[in-house]
Amino acid sequence: MDFLYLFLTTFIIIFIPAQNKPAVIPFSLENNSVYIHCKVNNSDQLKFLFDTGADGSVINTGSKKDINLKIDGTSANKGSNG
């Protein structure tokens, strides 16, 4: 009987977290590019290009001001097309 309790407890501990709903991330497909729609620091909705081939991240000046982002350096970035 102890084995049954141990088994049921282990089963519950392992599988209950798997019942969480997956996150839903809104996106759009425009000209074969994926754009993620999100809010940053309670801003209005922003649109970010999802580029898996990029070396780093890029943000335009207008969006930077909208989310009150402070940039402390520079970097050279390349996209998947060079």
RODO-805018 format. One record per atom (N, C-alpha, C): residue in three letters; z, x, y; atom name. Coordinates in steps of 0.02 Angstrom, whole numbers, padded with zeros to 5 digits. Each point is the difference from the previous one (the first is absolute). Example, Ala and Ser with C-alpha at 12.3 -4.5 7.8 and 13.67 -1.06 7.14 Angstrom:
REM residues 2
res->Ala; Z->00390; X->00660; Y->-00284; atom->N
res->Ala; Z->00000; X->-00045; Y->00059; atom->CA
res->Ala; Z->00000; X->00045; Y->00060; atom->C
res->Ser; Z->-00036; X->-00018; Y->00053; atom->N
res->Ser; Z->00003; X->00042; Y->00059; atom->CA
res->Ser; Z->00037; X->-00039; Y->00055; atom->C
This chain:
REM residues 82
res->Met; Z->00000; X->00041; Y->-00059; atom->N
res->Met; Z->00000; X->-00041; Y->00059; atom->CA
res->Met; Z->00000; X->00043; Y->00063; atom->C
res->Asp; Z->00037; X->00056; Y->-00002; atom->N
res->Asp; Z->00000; X->00046; Y->00058; atom->CA
res->Asp; Z->-00070; X->00027; Y->00013; atom->C
res->Phe; Z->-00037; X->00013; Y->-00054; atom->N
res->Phe; Z->-00068; X->00025; Y->00008; atom->CA
res->Phe; Z->-00043; X->-00051; Y->00036; atom->C
res->Leu; Z->00008; X->-00064; Y->-00015; atom->N
res->Leu; Z->-00038; X->-00053; Y->00032; atom->CA
res->Leu; Z->00015; X->-00002; Y->00075; atom->C
res->Tyr; Z->00063; X->00003; Y->00019; atom->N
res->Tyr; Z->00019; X->00001; Y->00071; atom->CA
res->Tyr; Z->-00029; X->00061; Y->00035; atom->C
res->Leu; Z->00004; X->00057; Y->-00033; atom->N
res->Leu; Z->-00028; X->00062; Y->00029; atom->CA
res->Leu; Z->-00076; X->-00007; Y->00009; atom->C
res->Phe; Z->-00033; X->-00027; Y->-00050; atom->N
res->Phe; Z->-00072; X->-00009; Y->00003; atom->CA
res->Phe; Z->-00019; X->-00048; Y->00056; atom->C
res->Leu; Z->00033; X->-00057; Y->00005; atom->N
res->Leu; Z->-00016; X->-00049; Y->00052; atom->CA
res->Leu; Z->00014; X->00027; Y->00070; atom->C
res->Thr; Z->00055; X->00036; Y->00008; atom->N
res->Thr; Z->00017; X->00029; Y->00064; atom->CA
res->Thr; Z->-00053; X->00052; Y->00021; atom->C
res->Thr; Z->-00019; X->00042; Y->-00047; atom->N
res->Thr; Z->-00052; X->00051; Y->00014; atom->CA
res->Thr; Z->-00066; X->-00034; Y->00018; atom->C
res->Phe; Z->-00018; X->-00052; Y->-00038; atom->N
res->Phe; Z->-00062; X->-00036; Y->00013; atom->CA
res->Phe; Z->00000; X->-00030; Y->00070; atom->C
res->Ile; Z->00055; X->-00030; Y->00020; atom->N
res->Ile; Z->00005; X->-00031; Y->00066; atom->CA
res->Ile; Z->-00004; X->00053; Y->00055; atom->C
res->Ile; Z->00035; X->00056; Y->-00009; atom->N
res->Ile; Z->00000; X->00053; Y->00051; atom->CA
res->Ile; Z->-00070; X->00030; Y->00009; atom->C
res->Ile; Z->-00037; X->00006; Y->-00055; atom->N
res->Ile; Z->-00066; X->00031; Y->00004; atom->CA
res->Ile; Z->-00052; X->-00047; Y->00029; atom->C
res->Phe; Z->00001; X->-00063; Y->-00019; atom->N
res->Phe; Z->-00055; X->-00045; Y->00017; atom->CA
res->Phe; Z->00011; X->-00045; Y->00061; atom->C
res->Ile; Z->00060; X->-00008; Y->00023; atom->N
res->Ile; Z->00011; X->-00043; Y->00059; atom->CA
res->Ile; Z->-00034; X->00030; Y->00062; atom->C
res->Pro; Z->00004; X->00065; Y->00014; atom->N
res->Pro; Z->-00035; X->00026; Y->00060; atom->CA
res->Pro; Z->-00075; X->-00011; Y->-00003; atom->C
res->Ala; Z->-00029; X->-00007; Y->-00059; atom->N
res->Ala; Z->-00072; X->-00010; Y->-00006; atom->CA
res->Ala; Z->-00021; X->-00069; Y->00024; atom->C
res->Gln; Z->00047; X->-00044; Y->00015; atom->N
res->Gln; Z->-00016; X->-00067; Y->00022; atom->CA
res->Gln; Z->-00012; X->-00005; Y->00075; atom->C
res->Asn; Z->00007; X->00055; Y->00037; atom->N
res->Asn; Z->-00013; X->00000; Y->00072; atom->CA
res->Asn; Z->-00074; X->-00014; Y->00013; atom->C
res->Lys; Z->-00014; X->-00039; Y->00052; atom->N
res->Lys; Z->-00069; X->-00014; Y->00017; atom->CA
res->Lys; Z->-00032; X->00061; Y->00032; atom->C
res->Pro; Z->-00063; X->00013; Y->-00014; atom->N
res->Pro; Z->-00034; X->00057; Y->00030; atom->CA
res->Pro; Z->-00009; X->-00011; Y->00075; atom->C
res->Ala; Z->-00003; X->00054; Y->00037; atom->N
res->Ala; Z->-00012; X->-00004; Y->00073; atom->CA
res->Ala; Z->-00072; X->-00023; Y->00012; atom->C
res->Val; Z->-00009; X->-00038; Y->00052; atom->N
res->Val; Z->-00067; X->-00023; Y->00020; atom->CA
res->Val; Z->-00018; X->00037; Y->00064; atom->C
res->Ile; Z->-00055; X->00037; Y->-00002; atom->N
res->Ile; Z->-00022; X->00039; Y->00058; atom->CA
res->Ile; Z->-00066; X->-00030; Y->00024; atom->C
res->Pro; Z->00000; X->-00030; Y->00060; atom->N
res->Pro; Z->-00062; X->-00029; Y->00025; atom->CA
res->Pro; Z->-00051; X->00054; Y->00018; atom->C
res->Phe; Z->-00063; X->-00012; Y->-00018; atom->N
res->Phe; Z->-00053; X->00048; Y->00015; atom->CA
res->Phe; Z->-00065; X->-00038; Y->00010; atom->C
res->Ser; Z->-00048; X->00034; Y->00028; atom->N
res->Ser; Z->-00067; X->-00028; Y->00006; atom->CA
res->Ser; Z->-00051; X->00053; Y->-00019; atom->C
res->Leu; Z->-00058; X->-00023; Y->-00021; atom->N
res->Leu; Z->-00054; X->00045; Y->-00018; atom->CA
res->Leu; Z->-00055; X->-00010; Y->00051; atom->C
res->Glu; Z->-00015; X->00054; Y->00038; atom->N
res->Glu; Z->-00050; X->-00003; Y->00053; atom->CA
res->Glu; Z->-00047; X->00059; Y->-00007; atom->C
res->Asn; Z->-00064; X->-00013; Y->-00009; atom->N
res->Asn; Z->-00050; X->00053; Y->-00007; atom->CA
res->Asn; Z->00020; X->00051; Y->-00054; atom->C
res->Asn; Z->00021; X->-00025; Y->-00057; atom->N
res->Asn; Z->00021; X->00041; Y->-00057; atom->CA
res->Asn; Z->00060; X->00045; Y->00015; atom->C
res->Ser; Z->00040; X->-00017; Y->00049; atom->N
res->Ser; Z->00062; X->00036; Y->00016; atom->CA
res->Ser; Z->00058; X->-00048; Y->-00006; atom->C
res->Val; Z->00056; X->00024; Y->-00026; atom->N
res->Val; Z->00060; X->-00041; Y->-00008; atom->CA
res->Val; Z->00046; X->00011; Y->00060; atom->C
res->Tyr; Z->00020; X->-00054; Y->00032; atom->N
res->Tyr; Z->00047; X->00002; Y->00056; atom->CA
res->Tyr; Z->00064; X->-00035; Y->-00019; atom->C
res->Ile; Z->00056; X->00033; Y->00012; atom->N
res->Ile; Z->00066; X->-00027; Y->-00014; atom->CA
res->Ile; Z->00026; X->-00031; Y->00065; atom->C
res->His; Z->00026; X->-00061; Y->-00004; atom->N
res->His; Z->00028; X->-00035; Y->00058; atom->CA
res->His; Z->00076; X->00002; Y->-00005; atom->C
res->Cys; Z->00032; X->00027; Y->00051; atom->N
res->Cys; Z->00074; X->00005; Y->-00002; atom->CA
res->Cys; Z->00029; X->00003; Y->00071; atom->C
res->Lys; Z->00066; X->-00005; Y->00002; atom->N
res->Lys; Z->00037; X->00006; Y->00063; atom->CA
res->Lys; Z->00043; X->00063; Y->-00005; atom->C
res->Val; Z->00007; X->00036; Y->00056; atom->N
res->Val; Z->00041; X->00060; Y->00003; atom->CA
res->Val; Z->00047; X->-00008; Y->00059; atom->C
res->Asn; Z->00065; X->00011; Y->-00012; atom->N
res->Asn; Z->00050; X->-00004; Y->00054; atom->CA
res->Asn; Z->-00005; X->-00066; Y->00039; atom->C
res->Asn; Z->-00006; X->-00056; Y->-00035; atom->N
res->Asn; Z->-00003; X->-00067; Y->00031; atom->CA
res->Asn; Z->-00060; X->-00008; Y->00047; atom->C
res->Ser; Z->-00054; X->00035; Y->-00013; atom->N
res->Ser; Z->-00060; X->-00005; Y->00041; atom->CA
res->Ser; Z->-00040; X->-00061; Y->-00020; atom->C
res->Asp; Z->-00054; X->-00014; Y->00037; atom->N
res->Asp; Z->-00049; X->-00049; Y->-00023; atom->CA
res->Asp; Z->-00034; X->00029; Y->-00062; atom->C
res->Gln; Z->-00038; X->-00041; Y->-00034; atom->N
res->Gln; Z->-00032; X->00024; Y->-00061; atom->CA
res->Gln; Z->-00051; X->00055; Y->00017; atom->C
res->Leu; Z->00002; X->00054; Y->-00039; atom->N
res->Leu; Z->-00046; X->00056; Y->00009; atom->CA
res->Leu; Z->-00045; X->00005; Y->-00062; atom->C
res->Lys; Z->-00057; X->00032; Y->00008; atom->N
res->Lys; Z->-00047; X->00008; Y->-00055; atom->CA
res->Lys; Z->-00010; X->00075; Y->-00012; atom->C
res->Phe; Z->00014; X->00023; Y->-00061; atom->N
res->Phe; Z->-00007; X->00070; Y->-00018; atom->CA
res->Phe; Z->-00054; X->00008; Y->-00053; atom->C
res->Leu; Z->-00043; X->00050; Y->00008; atom->N
res->Leu; Z->-00051; X->00015; Y->-00050; atom->CA
res->Leu; Z->00034; X->00036; Y->-00059; atom->C
res->Phe; Z->-00011; X->-00025; Y->-00060; atom->N
res->Phe; Z->00027; X->00031; Y->-00060; atom->CA
res->Phe; Z->-00051; X->00048; Y->-00027; atom->C
res->Asp; Z->00008; X->00065; Y->00015; atom->N
res->Asp; Z->-00048; X->00052; Y->-00019; atom->CA
res->Asp; Z->00032; X->00047; Y->-00049; atom->C
res->Thr; Z->-00016; X->-00007; Y->-00064; atom->N
res->Thr; Z->00031; X->00042; Y->-00051; atom->CA
res->Thr; Z->-00026; X->00072; Y->00000; atom->C
res->Gly; Z->-00055; X->00012; Y->00037; atom->N
res->Gly; Z->-00027; X->00068; Y->00001; atom->CA
res->Gly; Z->00021; X->00040; Y->00061; atom->C
res->Ala; Z->00040; X->-00028; Y->00043; atom->N
res->Ala; Z->00020; X->00035; Y->00062; atom->CA
res->Ala; Z->00055; X->00051; Y->-00014; atom->C
res->Asp; Z->-00001; X->00055; Y->00039; atom->N
res->Asp; Z->00052; X->00051; Y->-00006; atom->CA
res->Asp; Z->00066; X->-00021; Y->00033; atom->C
res->Gly; Z->-00003; X->-00042; Y->00050; atom->N
res->Gly; Z->00060; X->-00019; Y->00038; atom->CA
res->Gly; Z->-00008; X->-00069; Y->00028; atom->C
res->Ser; Z->00043; X->-00016; Y->00047; atom->N
res->Ser; Z->-00001; X->-00066; Y->00032; atom->CA
res->Ser; Z->-00022; X->00006; Y->00073; atom->C
res->Val; Z->-00035; X->-00051; Y->00024; atom->N
res->Val; Z->-00024; X->-00001; Y->00069; atom->CA
res->Val; Z->00019; X->-00067; Y->00030; atom->C
res->Ile; Z->00020; X->00000; Y->00063; atom->N
res->Ile; Z->00015; X->-00063; Y->00034; atom->CA
res->Ile; Z->-00029; X->00005; Y->00071; atom->C
res->Asn; Z->-00028; X->-00056; Y->00024; atom->N
res->Asn; Z->-00029; X->00002; Y->00067; atom->CA
res->Asn; Z->00054; X->-00007; Y->00053; atom->C
res->Thr; Z->-00016; X->00019; Y->00061; atom->N
res->Thr; Z->00049; X->00002; Y->00054; atom->CA
res->Thr; Z->00029; X->-00069; Y->00015; atom->C
res->Gly; Z->-00042; X->-00052; Y->-00002; atom->N
res->Gly; Z->00024; X->-00068; Y->00014; atom->CA
res->Gly; Z->00052; X->-00023; Y->-00051; atom->C
res->Ser; Z->-00013; X->00011; Y->-00064; atom->N
res->Ser; Z->00048; X->-00020; Y->-00052; atom->CA
res->Ser; Z->00063; X->00042; Y->00005; atom->C
res->Lys; Z->-00008; X->00064; Y->00017; atom->N
res->Lys; Z->00058; X->00044; Y->00008; atom->CA
res->Lys; Z->00047; X->-00027; Y->00054; atom->C
res->Lys; Z->-00028; X->-00023; Y->00054; atom->N
res->Lys; Z->00041; X->-00028; Y->00055; atom->CA
res->Lys; Z->00032; X->-00066; Y->-00021; atom->C
res->Asp; Z->-00038; X->-00042; Y->-00037; atom->N
res->Asp; Z->00025; X->-00065; Y->-00022; atom->CA
res->Asp; Z->00062; X->00005; Y->-00044; atom->C
res->Ile; Z->00003; X->00052; Y->-00041; atom->N
res->Ile; Z->00057; X->00007; Y->-00046; atom->CA
res->Ile; Z->00051; X->00051; Y->00024; atom->C
res->Asn; Z->-00011; X->00027; Y->00061; atom->N
res->Asn; Z->00046; X->00048; Y->00029; atom->CA
res->Asn; Z->00010; X->00061; Y->-00046; atom->C
res->Leu; Z->-00056; X->00028; Y->-00022; atom->N
res->Leu; Z->00001; X->00057; Y->-00045; atom->CA
res->Leu; Z->-00002; X->00064; Y->00039; atom->C
res->Lys; Z->00044; X->00046; Y->-00016; atom->N
res->Lys; Z->00001; X->00066; Y->00033; atom->CA
res->Lys; Z->-00031; X->00051; Y->-00048; atom->C
res->Ile; Z->-00050; X->00036; Y->00025; atom->N
res->Ile; Z->-00035; X->00051; Y->-00039; atom->CA
res->Ile; Z->00027; X->00067; Y->00022; atom->C
res->Asp; Z->00020; X->00041; Y->-00048; atom->N
res->Asp; Z->00030; X->00064; Y->00018; atom->CA
res->Asp; Z->-00044; X->00060; Y->-00016; atom->C
res->Gly; Z->-00063; X->-00012; Y->-00016; atom->N
res->Gly; Z->-00044; X->00055; Y->-00015; atom->CA
res->Gly; Z->-00071; X->-00025; Y->-00010; atom->C
res->Thr; Z->-00045; X->00045; Y->-00019; atom->N
res->Thr; Z->-00069; X->-00018; Y->-00012; atom->CA
res->Thr; Z->-00020; X->00026; Y->-00069; atom->C
res->Ser; Z->-00054; X->-00028; Y->-00026; atom->N
res->Ser; Z->-00027; X->00025; Y->-00063; atom->CA
res->Ser; Z->-00074; X->-00016; Y->-00001; atom->C
res->Ala; Z->-00037; X->00039; Y->-00039; atom->N
res->Ala; Z->-00072; X->-00013; Y->-00009; atom->CA
res->Ala; Z->-00007; X->-00041; Y->-00064; atom->C
res->Asn; Z->-00035; X->-00056; Y->00005; atom->N
res->Asn; Z->-00009; X->-00044; Y->-00058; atom->CA
res->Asn; Z->-00073; X->-00007; Y->-00017; atom->C
res->Lys; Z->-00014; X->-00010; Y->-00064; atom->N
res->Lys; Z->-00068; X->-00013; Y->-00023; atom->CA
res->Lys; Z->00002; X->-00062; Y->-00044; atom->C
res->Gly; Z->-00051; X->-00041; Y->00006; atom->N
res->Gly; Z->-00007; X->-00058; Y->-00043; atom->CA
res->Gly; Z->-00038; X->00019; Y->-00063; atom->C
res->Ser; Z->-00014; X->-00048; Y->-00042; atom->N
res->Ser; Z->-00034; X->00014; Y->-00063; atom->CA
res->Ser; Z->-00073; X->00021; Y->00012; atom->C
res->Asn; Z->-00027; X->-00015; Y->00059; atom->N
res->Asn; Z->-00068; X->00020; Y->00016; atom->CA
res->Asn; Z->-00003; X->00067; Y->00037; atom->C
res->Gly; Z->00057; X->00033; Y->00008; atom->N
res->Gly; Z->00002; X->00064; Y->00034; atom->CA
res->Gly; Z->00018; X->-00009; Y->00070; atom->C
